[in-house]
C-alpha cells in the first residue's frame, strides 16, 4: 500500500509543478498587461498646488469685498494676488503704492488686502463710468487709473499693443525711473512702466482658480464687459 502511495505522489509532483508554473505565468501576464499600473504611478505623484498660498486668503478677501458688495470678484482678487506676490510677504496685494506709499511699506497681509480691495473698487467704479472692458480693469490694477482714461479714448477695449503705448508714454515722462532696472534683456524693455502682459496673466489665473474655488467663482467676469 505504501509503495502505491509513493508511486502516486511521484506521478502527481510533475503535474503540481506544471499547474504552479502555468498559474504563475498567467499572473505575471495579467500584471504586465494591466493598464492600471501606469495610471497609479502618474496619480500617486502629484505636483504641489501653485495657488496654495493665495487660496488661504480667500475668506479674508471675500469678506473685505463684501463690505462694498463686490464679493463676486473674490476669485479676481485672488488671481491678482497670485500675479502680484504668489501670496508671499507682508504686502501680498502689493497695494502700498496705490495708497501713495513706497513699495512694500505695508507689511501686514490684512492691511494689504484692505488697501488692495479699495484700489480695485476704485478701478472698477471708474472703469464702469468710462465704459471700458474688464481686461482694462485688470490691467489698471497694475498701471493705475490713467490707463482706464487712455483706453476710454482708444476704443474702450484693452490690447497689449495699447498697454505698450501707455507704458511708453509714462516712460517718456520719467525715463530714469522706468528703465527696467537698466536690464535691456527684461521682456518688458523698453516698455518699463508696469507689465503690458499683466491682464492676460491675471485672466489665466482666474481660469485656473475658478475650477479649484468654484464656490467663490460662479459670477467671475473675464470677458469683454462687466
Secondary structure, DSSP 8 states (H G I E B T S, - for coil): -HHHHHHHHHHHHHHHHHHHHHHHHHHHHHHHH-THHHHHHHHHS----TTHHHHTTHHHHHHHHHTTT-GGGHHHHHHHHHHHHTT-SS-TT--TGGGT--TT----HHHHHHHHHHHHHHHHHHHHHHT--HHHHHHHHHH-HHHHHHHHTTTS---HHHHHHHHHHHHHH-TTTSSGGG-TTSTTTT--SS-TTHHHHHHHHHHHHHHH-HHHHTT---SS--
